[in-house]
Amino acid sequence: MVIHRYEQVSEAGAQRLFLALAVLVSILTAVVIVTMQKWSNTASNDALFLARLDHEVSDRAAEQWKGISLNSADDENAAIERRDAEHAREILDYIRSKHPRDESFSRIKLLYSQFFAESDEVSRLLRAGNQQEARIASQRRVEPCRTLLDAALRRANRSLDAAADEASRIANAVTVLAVVFAMLCVGLIFRRYDADQNKMDRLAARQEVLRETKERFEALTRNSVDVGLIVDLDVIIKDVAPNVESVWRYDQQSLVGTPFANLLPPEGYEAFREHFLQAIAQPRVHVTMETPIRYGNGSWIDSEIVAVNLIDEPLIGGVVMACRDISERRQLQDQLVFQAFHDPLTKLPNRTLFVERLQQGLDRGRRGADTVGIIFLDLDNFKFVNTSLGHVAGDLLLMTIANRLQSCVLPGDTVARLGGDEFAIMLNSVDDTKILGVAERIAAVLNSPIDLGGSDVIMAASLGIAMSDGASSNADEMLRDADTAMQQAKTSGKGRTTVFDLSMNARAVDRLEMESGLRRAVDNEEFRVFYQPIVHLESGMMTEVEALVRWQHPTRGFLPPGVFIPLAEETGLIVPLGQWVLRSACKQVKVWQEEFSGMAPLTVSVNLAPRQLRERHLVEDIARTLEETGLDPCHLKLEITESGMMEDAENTITKLRAIQALGVRLAVDDFGTGYSSMAYLSSLPIDTLKIDRSFVVRMTQSPDDAAIVRAIVDLGKNLKLRITCEGIETTDQLERVSELGCDRVQGYLLGRPLSVDDTSSLIESSRMRLIPEQFDERAYAIADANGRQQAA
């Protein structure tokens, strides 16, 4: 505004100066024109006087010549001559006064005086009657003088004409210049007027924009959720936006002149003061702070204040503060923080928060005598709840268990869900006795039935315990130790509690080495396929072989499947390993069929792991393997465990039917050890049940096991399924299963798993007949010495 007024003053002064200059130039132009005109008129008048003088001289000369001719000169003529001479002298004096420095006029006066003097002498001679002398005097003195006078008069006239012309030209030129200047001034004035008019229009437009901007700003301010204030260096409110009435519920004028500290909590004023001083020290730099502000209704609202020092601004002269309600943002931040550190289902702390609290507990333990203990908990067979009752029931189960776990600990302890069905409990200030007591309480509450929408479920869990030793400083390591103890408990039979000891670390390291070696073995083809005979009881012929994989470890020798198959299933390596076994077995059986073409073709049984059943391209892989090896699908039998089929029964049945459509036969392995449903069993596309060896080996001593075997055989017969008994090791067992009506038998009595070469030798030597017509125990010792040396 100050600059704008200064511009207006400067423009007004320039206009006045320009106008004064135009007036002065106009006056000077008029003076010059008048002076030149007067000069021209004077020259013209002087020329006229000289003309009259020349006329009088001519008249005088004519009168004298007349008198000389007539020889008359009276007194009256003499009086006229004197009068004319006097008049001529007056004219000469006037002209001389006008041109005092012009020598030509002095000469004219001298010649004129001489002319009149000579003329008077001639007149005197005429009056004296001396006509001849008068004539001679006129010719010799008057005429030459007259000639000189005429020449001087002509020169003077020319000089006066030139002066008049010069004055006229100067006057005309000045007039033209004045007209041009006047036109220029008029043009400049009009141009200036137009510029001023445009400026006025722009100024009016700017004022209109400013007015609209002001109105819009006031409207925005009235409807804004941010409250703007101006405070002085003492944090006294100088001005406040009008929307403070609608946002903060304060009267606008009531806040002006009051300390801003009245709106802040006492405990938060020092922090505000520190940020305010930062804003004072850094002009025009925005400083942001957060603090609660008390509203007019008495509530405290979390707010963000952005302060900027504009003290040097004349129109402001203070610190501007914009205050915004951030309570919703703070709630969202708290919610995001909670989500980042808590399990969304159970609302328990997640792994990140648990490890953080565990680390804090370990840090306290190093500073004092506090001992921290953790329990790592994994639910046993939780996946069967999801597969049988659905994921909604599984989620309800997890939430119920979370609540029960919290009821077993003190308020300062932490229960966390680490993921899936894994939980962890951190206990403060505990010893071995106390933490074992908590573990017992956990086992007890889990043994209580849980209602899952009409189905009562009792869950068991494997628990691993780890205790800090006072020097432990790494929460991840302690959690790993508890996890290791839990894995040991699960391996020992589930539903157990195991306390970590250092030997478990060695086993864990060994497991890691085994896992690394297993990955390498898949790439390096360190596996070998062994084949165990399956004998048809009625004919005594070996009609099938079961393909069993062995790992030829570089340093540990041959390892049985029980050592590495569970690890392969956990790591997912069972998929490429299973594909390799399937391809190798199909290829080898095809070779035997061609080599021993005179005998009944063998069928090969290959185990199919549950993890393989979940592979999307399993059916395509089996079809491709059969096509590449040339084996007839009817000579391939895939064995699936009872529990493996029940993980996702509906999808499993669909996939098994697709496999059956290829012509491949299917068998349920280890039947009797799982949790299969009779409804599912009747709909499964299988043709063989394999009774688990755990029932067979005890059937001669335990009536109950014998009853189970008999029931399974009857069930299979009723479902028109073939029955294969595993684990036949004695002739008594062979006789019992034969009496029960089993179709096929498999076990060490009939043959151990053999290498490819040994199996070829067995086929060639026995011509595939492994049971003679009479049951002779010596006939069952068929397995050669090489076979007994192989690892079972």
Salt bridges, closest charged atoms under 4 A:
GLU11 OE2 - LYS199 NZ 2.22
ASP46 OD2 - HIS99 NE2 2.37
GLU56 OE2 - HIS87 ND1 2.68
ASP59 OD2 - HIS55 NE2 2.90
GLU81 OE1 - ARG60 NH2 3.28
ASP84 OD1 - ARG83 NH2 3.97
GLU86 OE1 - ARG89 NH2 2.97
ASP93 OD1 - LYS109 NZ 2.93
GLU118 OE1 - ARG141 NE 2.54
ASP120 OD1 - ARG60 NH2 2.52
GLU121 OE2 - ARG124 NH2 2.03
ASP150 OD2 - ARG146 NE 3.67
GLU166 OE1 - ARG169 NH2 2.42
ASP196 OD1 - ARG192 NE 3.59
GLU208 OE2 - ARG211 NH2 2.06
GLU215 OE2 - ARG211 NH1 2.68
ASP226 OD2 - ARG324 NH2 2.69
GLU290 OE2 - ARG329 NH2 3.26
GLU290 OE1 - ARG330 NH2 2.58
ASP302 OD2 - ARG330 NH1 3.88
GLU304 OE2 - ARG329 NH2 3.22
ASP312 OD2 - ARG284 NH2 3.65
GLU313 OE2 - ARG284 NH2 2.66
ASP343 OD2 - ARG417 NH1 3.15
ASP363 OD1 - ARG366 NH2 2.54
ASP378 OD2 - LYS490 NZ 2.69
ASP380 OD1 - LYS490 NZ 2.67
ASP481 OD1 - ARG480 NH2 3.26
ASP510 OD1 - ARG556 NH2 2.61
GLU515 OE1 - ARG511 NH1 3.94
GLU515 OE2 - ARG519 NH2 3.26
GLU526 OE2 - ARG520 NE 3.82
GLU544 OE2 - LYS637 NZ 2.94
GLU544 OE2 - ARG744 NE 3.16
GLU546 OE1 - LYS690 NZ 3.23
GLU570 OE1 - ARG511 NH2 1.96
GLU615 OE2 - ARG611 NH1 2.60
ASP621 OD1 - ARG624 NH2 2.48
GLU628 OE1 - ARG583 NE 3.79
GLU639 OE2 - LYS690 NZ 2.84
GLU647 OE2 - LYS383 NZ 3.31
GLU647 OE1 - ARG614 NH1 2.90
ASP705 OD2 - ARG698 NE 2.79
GLU726 OE2 - LYS690 NZ 3.39
GLU729 OE2 - ARG693 NH2 2.70
ASP743 OD1 - LYS717 NZ 3.15
ASP776 OD2 - ARG778 NH2 2.95
